[in-house]
Amino acid sequence: MSMGSNYKTVGDNLLIQMYKQLRMSNLSEFKKYIECKYSYDNYIQYLKEKNEI
């Protein structure tokens, strides 16, 4: 998704597939990430805490 895109126009089924691919635990966390409330560094730390990387 590009910066400034509105995730609300994307169906929940697609959003769910996307958050699963990014190994996030739920749709709420993914929405924070795409709203830029969750930085790349936060995301990497999140994955480390979940032992995904």
C-alpha positions as CSV (number, residue, x, y, z in Angstrom):
1,M,0.0,0.0,0.0
2,S,1.3,3.4,-0.9
3,M,1.7,6.3,1.5
4,G,-1.6,8.2,1.7
5,S,-3.7,5.3,0.5
6,N,-6.9,4.7,2.4
7,Y,-7.0,1.2,3.7
8,K,-10.7,1.6,4.4
9,T,-11.4,1.2,0.7
10,V,-9.6,-2.2,0.8
11,G,-11.7,-5.2,1.8
12,D,-11.1,-6.9,5.2
13,N,-10.3,-10.2,3.5
14,L,-7.3,-8.6,1.7
15,L,-6.2,-6.7,4.8
16,I,-6.3,-10.0,6.8
17,Q,-4.1,-11.7,4.2
18,M,-1.7,-8.8,4.3
19,Y,-1.3,-8.7,8.1
20,K,-0.8,-12.5,8.2
21,Q,2.0,-12.1,5.6
22,L,3.7,-9.5,7.8
23,R,3.3,-11.9,10.7
24,M,1.3,-9.4,12.8
25,S,-1.0,-10.9,15.4
26,N,-4.2,-9.0,14.5
27,L,-5.8,-6.6,12.1
28,S,-5.6,-3.8,14.7
29,E,-1.8,-3.9,14.8
30,F,-1.6,-3.9,11.0
31,K,-3.9,-0.9,10.8
32,K,-1.5,1.0,13.2
33,Y,1.4,0.0,10.9
34,I,-0.3,1.3,7.7
35,E,-1.5,4.4,9.4
36,C,2.2,5.1,10.1
37,K,1.7,4.9,13.9
38,Y,4.1,2.0,13.9
39,S,7.6,2.6,12.6
40,Y,9.7,0.1,10.7
41,D,12.0,-0.2,13.8
42,N,8.9,-0.9,15.9
43,Y,7.9,-3.6,13.4
44,I,11.3,-5.3,13.5
45,Q,11.3,-5.2,17.3
46,Y,7.8,-6.7,17.3
47,L,9.0,-9.6,15.1
48,K,12.0,-10.2,17.3
49,E,9.8,-10.3,20.4
50,K,7.6,-12.9,18.7
51,N,10.7,-14.9,17.7
52,E,9.8,-14.5,14.0
53,I,13.3,-13.2,13.1
